[in-house]
Amino acid sequence: MSSDGAGRFWRDRRWQARLGQATVATWIAAGLTMLSVVVAARALGPDSYGTVVLALSVTAVAARFLDFTFAEAVVHHGHRALAAEDISGLRALMRMSLFLDLTIGMAVAGALFLLAVPLSDIAASDGIDPALVRLAALGVLAVTVDGTTSAVLLIARRPDLRAWAQTAGTLFRVLGTVAAVAAGGGAEAILLSYALSGAAGSLLLGWIAWRVHFLGFVGDIRAFMGACDVLAFPTEPQLGEGFGLAALEAMATARPVIATRVGSLPEVVSDEATGLLVEPRSIEGLATALTRLTDDEGLRARLGERGRIRARDEFSLEGMVERTLSVYAELS
């Protein structure tokens, strides 16, 4: 990457905003983790909570040696497939990664169950209850697919969503710990709450990742536009946007367009008539326009219908041919 390209990367406000959100989410997660530790430690006491920490530690170390992570490989090869528009290859990569995550995760959890007795002896000189190691192993099983689902969000360039989902999982852990303590449970209840909260966080992360769609080449653009509520068309002057055909395609299917005042887009999209225009690089302006159309179904319908009429009357093939011929006639 050139120095100029690197500079544009670091000045990208959208990326800065997402990175900032991910950082804040990480800080909040760290605070919630500390809170769950304090709640459990104060409820169980140093000795009993110590057994929880030992069970978690020995299980985590053993899982690290037995497990494999495919997140980095999925992100690396996923970006390459996305750049090459090999969407079928990208989906196959994710399916294989998910399958391997599940298979290896279950195998690792099973091995930890079988090795619970020797691992409990390793954890302390007088040993700890093997049941604690088995409960900790459930926590390993609960998050076995997080590597693949996290990779999906990274490929989609949404590290902020991944961070907030992980923070929500930490919040579930705090709530589970409080519930276990309130019920008068001991070390077993705490470890079970950790496993259940881990599963809840993993389900949330998976649900968000499942909503990411890598479309690739779209053949039936009319059906695709018909499935949308709004078309957002933000671009920048240095990108050299030409006519803005995608905006016109959305208008032809009665979909309102939010576009930036760049190139010919203001000639295609009439502000407050067939869509909304915002300034380039204005995150606030784009967010306001999206929120406005999201919250007002009537406005979406009015702008969309006017856009359909404008696309039919001003940009039809017949109309363009007629106007082109009229120009030739004037010059002849």
C-alpha positions in Angstrom: 0.0 0.0 0.0 1.4 3.5 -0.9 1.8 6.2 1.7 -1.1 8.1 0.1 -3.3 5.0 0.2 -2.3 4.3 3.8 -3.2 7.9 4.6 -6.7 7.6 3.1 -7.2 4.4 5.0 -6.4 6.0 8.4 -8.6 9.1 7.5 -11.6 6.9 6.6 -14.2 8.2 9.0 -16.4 5.2 8.6 -13.6 2.9 9.6 -12.6 5.2 12.4 -16.2 5.1 13.8 -16.4 1.3 13.6 -12.9 0.9 15.2 -13.9 3.4 17.9 -17.1 1.4 18.6 -15.2 -1.9 18.8 -12.7 -0.3 21.2 -15.5 1.0 23.5 -17.2 -2.4 23.4 -13.9 -4.1 24.4 -13.5 -1.7 27.3 -17.1 -2.4 28.5 -16.6 -6.2 28.1 -13.4 -5.9 30.3 -15.4 -4.1 33.0 -18.2 -6.6 32.8 -15.7 -9.5 33.1 -14.2 -7.9 36.2 -17.7 -7.5 37.6 -18.6 -11.1 37.1 -15.3 -12.2 38.8 -16.0 -10.0 41.8 -19.6 -11.2 42.2 -18.6 -14.8 42.0 -15.5 -14.4 44.2 -17.3 -12.5 46.9 -20.2 -15.1 46.9 -18.0 -18.2 47.0 -15.0 -17.0 49.0 -11.4 -17.3 48.0 -11.1 -21.1 48.4 -14.2 -22.1 46.5 -13.8 -19.6 43.8 -10.2 -20.7 43.4 -11.4 -24.1 42.3 -13.5 -22.4 39.6 -10.5 -20.6 38.4 -8.4 -23.8 38.4 -11.1 -25.7 36.5 -11.4 -22.9 33.9 -7.6 -22.6 33.5 -6.7 -26.2 33.1 -9.6 -26.7 30.7 -8.5 -23.6 28.6 -4.9 -24.8 28.5 -5.9 -28.3 27.4 -8.3 -27.0 24.8 -5.6 -24.7 23.4 -3.4 -27.7 22.7 -6.3 -29.8 21.3 -8.2 -27.3 19.4 -7.7 -25.6 16.0 -8.9 -22.1 15.0 -9.8 -21.3 11.4 -10.8 -17.7 11.9 -7.6 -16.2 10.5 -7.7 -18.6 7.5 -11.3 -17.7 6.8 -10.7 -14.0 7.0 -7.6 -14.2 4.7 -9.1 -16.5 2.1 -12.5 -14.9 2.5 -11.2 -11.5 1.5 -9.4 -13.0 -1.5 -12.6 -14.7 -2.6 -14.6 -11.6 -2.1 -12.1 -9.5 -4.1 -12.3 -12.1 -6.9 -16.1 -12.1 -6.7 -16.0 -15.8 -6.0 -19.1 -15.8 -3.8 -19.7 -19.6 -4.2 -16.1 -20.3 -3.1 -16.6 -17.9 -0.1 -19.7 -19.7 1.0 -18.1 -23.1 0.6 -15.2 -21.8 2.7 -17.5 -20.7 5.5 -19.5 -24.0 5.4 -16.4 -26.0 5.7 -15.0 -23.8 8.5 -18.3 -24.1 10.4 -18.4 -27.9 10.0 -14.8 -28.2 11.2 -15.4 -25.9 14.1 -18.4 -28.0 15.2 -16.6 -31.3 14.7 -13.4 -30.3 16.4 -15.2 -28.5 19.2 -17.3 -31.5 20.1 -14.2 -33.8 19.9 -12.2 -31.4 22.2 -15.1 -31.2 24.7 -15.4 -35.0 24.6 -11.7 -35.4 25.3 -11.9 -33.0 28.2 -14.8 -35.0 29.6 -12.7 -38.2 29.4 -9.6 -36.5 30.8 -11.4 -34.7 33.6 -9.8 -36.9 36.4 -6.2 -36.4 35.3 -6.7 -32.8 34.6 -8.3 -32.2 38.0 -5.2 -33.9 39.6 -2.9 -31.6 37.5 -4.9 -28.5 38.6 -4.1 -28.9 42.3 -1.9 -31.2 44.4 -4.9 -32.5 46.3 -7.0 -32.4 43.2 -10.3 -30.7 42.5 -13.7 -32.2 41.7 -13.6 -33.7 38.2 -17.2 -32.5 37.8 -15.9 -28.9 37.7 -13.6 -29.7 34.8 -16.5 -31.3 32.9 -18.7 -28.2 33.5 -15.8 -26.0 32.3 -15.6 -28.2 29.2 -19.2 -27.3 28.5 -18.1 -23.7 28.2 -15.6 -24.8 25.5 -18.3 -26.5 23.6 -20.7 -23.6 23.9 -18.4 -21.2 21.9 -17.0 -23.7 19.4 -18.4 -21.9 16.3 -17.4 -18.4 17.4 -14.3 -18.4 15.2 -16.3 -18.8 12.0 -19.1 -16.4 12.9 -16.5 -13.8 14.0 -14.7 -14.2 10.7 -17.9 -13.5 8.8 -18.3 -10.2 10.5 -14.7 -9.3 9.9 -15.0 -10.1 6.2 -18.1 -7.9 6.1 -15.9 -5.1 7.6 -18.0 -5.0 10.8 -15.6 -5.5 13.7 -17.9 -3.2 15.7 -20.8 -5.7 15.5 -18.5 -8.5 16.5 -17.3 -6.5 19.5 -20.8 -5.6 20.6 -22.0 -9.2 20.3 -19.1 -10.3 22.4 -19.8 -7.6 24.9 -23.4 -8.8 25.1 -22.1 -12.3 25.8 -20.1 -10.9 28.7 -23.2 -9.2 30.0 -25.0 -12.6 29.8 -22.2 -14.0 31.9 -22.7 -11.3 34.6 -26.4 -11.9 34.7 -25.9 -15.7 34.9 -23.4 -15.3 37.7 -25.8 -13.0 39.6 -28.6 -15.5 39.1 -26.4 -18.4 40.3 -25.3 -16.5 43.4 -28.9 -15.4 44.1 -30.0 -19.0 44.0 -27.4 -20.0 46.5 -25.4 -22.1 44.1 -21.7 -23.0 44.6 -18.8 -23.5 42.2 -20.9 -25.9 40.0 -23.7 -23.4 39.5 -21.2 -20.7 38.6 -19.5 -22.8 36.0 -22.8 -23.9 34.6 -23.9 -20.3 34.3 -20.6 -19.5 32.4 -21.4 -22.3 29.9 -25.0 -21.2 29.4 -24.0 -17.5 29.0 -21.3 -18.5 26.6 -23.9 -20.4 24.5 -26.3 -17.4 24.6 -23.5 -15.1 23.4 -22.5 -17.6 20.7 -26.1 -17.8 19.5 -26.3 -14.0 19.3 -23.1 -13.7 17.4 -24.2 -16.4 15.0 -27.6 -14.7 14.5 -25.9 -11.5 13.5 -23.4 -13.3 11.2 -26.3 -15.2 9.6 -27.9 -11.9 8.6 -24.8 -11.0 6.5 -25.3 -11.8 2.8 -22.5 -11.9 0.2 -24.5 -11.5 -3.0 -21.8 -11.5 -5.7 -23.1 -10.9 -9.2 -26.8 -10.3 -9.3 -28.5 -11.2 -12.6 -32.1 -10.2 -11.9 -31.5 -6.6 -10.7 -35.3 -5.8 -10.8 -36.1 -8.5 -8.3 -33.1 -7.5 -6.1 -34.2 -3.9 -6.0 -37.7 -5.0 -5.3 -36.5 -6.7 -2.1 -34.9 -3.5 -0.9 -36.6 -0.6 1.0 -34.0 2.1 0.2 -31.0 2.3 -2.0 -28.0 4.1 -0.3 -25.5 5.3 -2.9 -22.7 7.1 -1.0 -19.6 7.9 -3.1 -16.8 10.4 -3.2 -15.4 12.8 -5.9 -12.1 11.0 -6.2 -13.8 7.7 -7.1 -14.9 9.2 -10.5 -18.5 8.1 -10.2 -20.1 8.5 -13.6 -23.8 8.4 -14.4 -25.0 6.4 -11.4 -27.0 3.7 -13.1 -27.7 1.8 -9.9 -29.6 4.9 -8.6 -31.7 4.9 -11.8 -32.4 1.1 -11.5 -33.7 1.7 -8.0 -35.9 4.5 -9.1 -37.3 2.3 -11.9 -38.5 -0.1 -9.2 -40.1 2.7 -7.1 -37.3 2.6 -4.5 -36.2 5.9 -2.9 -32.5 6.7 -3.3 -30.1 8.3 -0.8 -27.1 9.6 -2.8 -24.2 12.0 -2.3 -23.8 15.2 -4.3 -21.1 13.8 -6.5 -20.8 13.7 -10.3 -24.1 13.2 -12.2 -26.0 11.8 -9.2 -27.8 15.1 -8.5 -29.0 15.1 -12.1 -30.5 11.6 -11.6 -31.8 11.9 -8.0 -33.9 15.0 -7.3 -33.5 16.0 -3.7 -36.7 15.7 -1.6 -38.6 14.6 -4.8 -37.3 11.2 -5.8 -34.8 10.7 -3.0 -32.4 12.5 -0.6 -29.0 14.0 -1.3 -26.3 14.3 1.3 -22.8 15.7 1.2 -19.9 13.3 0.5 -18.1 11.8 3.5 -21.0 13.0 5.8 -21.6 10.1 8.1 -24.1 12.1 10.1 -26.0 13.2 7.0 -26.2 9.7 5.6 -27.3 8.3 9.0 -30.0 11.0 9.3 -31.3 10.4 5.8 -31.4 6.6 6.4 -33.2 7.0 9.8 -35.7 9.4 8.2 -36.7 7.0 5.5 -36.6 4.0 7.8 -39.1 5.7 10.2 -41.4 7.1 7.6 -43.0 4.5 5.3 -45.2 7.2 3.7 -42.2 9.2 2.7 -40.5 6.2 1.2 -43.6 5.4 -0.9 -43.9 9.0 -2.1 -40.3 9.4 -3.1 -40.2 5.9 -4.7 -43.3 6.5 -6.8 -42.0 9.9 -8.0 -38.7 8.3 -8.8 -40.4 5.6 -10.9 -42.3 8.3 -12.9 -39.1 10.3 -13.4 -37.1 7.2 -14.5 -39.9 6.3 -17.0 -40.4 9.8 -18.3 -36.8 11.2 -18.3 -34.6 8.2 -18.7 -36.4 5.7 -20.8 -34.7 4.3 -23.9 -37.3 5.9 -26.2 -36.9 9.3 -24.5 -33.1 9.2 -24.7 -33.2 8.2 -28.4 -35.7 11.0 -29.1 -33.6 13.6 -27.4 -30.4 12.4 -29.0 -32.0 12.7 -32.5 -33.3 16.2 -31.6 -29.7 17.3 -30.8 -28.6 15.9 -34.2 -31.4 17.7 -35.9 -30.4 21.0 -34.3 -26.8 20.5 -35.4 -27.6 19.6 -39.0 
